[in-house]
Amino acid sequence: MKTPTSNEIRTAVQVLQALSERIHINATDQVMHLSESSFGEHQAARIESQNLERSGRINDVIGQLNDWKETLRESRGIRV
């Protein structure tokens, strides 16, 4: 597997950030359309929990990419 370029890593981070934002917007939209009942409250809690889990996973990957970018920068002795 070829080592990614700095632009490829930056693009991957930007795509993941956009995905995280889109997931948040979708979750908010879903919650807004739920009825105000105990079932709606339960569904809202489930949606928010899933949103937090997904966002956490995406942020973990973003952190790993940034760490990788820093490692590449140090190994190449250049700014990535």
Secondary structure as the mmCIF struct_conf table of DSSP 4:
data_model
#
loop_
_struct_conf.conf_type_id
_struct_conf.id
_struct_conf.beg_label_comp_id
_struct_conf.beg_label_asym_id
_struct_conf.beg_label_seq_id
_struct_conf.end_label_comp_id
_struct_conf.end_label_asym_id
_struct_conf.end_label_seq_id
HELX_LH_PP_P HELX_LH_PP_P1 LYS A 2 THR A 5
HELX_RH_AL_P HELX_RH_AL_P1 SER A 6 MET A 32
TURN_TY1_P TURN_TY1_P1 HIS A 33 HIS A 33
BEND BEND1 LEU A 34 LEU A 34
BEND BEND2 GLU A 36 SER A 37
HELX_RH_AL_P HELX_RH_AL_P2 SER A 38 ARG A 76
TURN_TY1_P TURN_TY1_P2 GLY A 77 GLY A 77
BEND BEND3 ILE A 78 ILE A 78
#
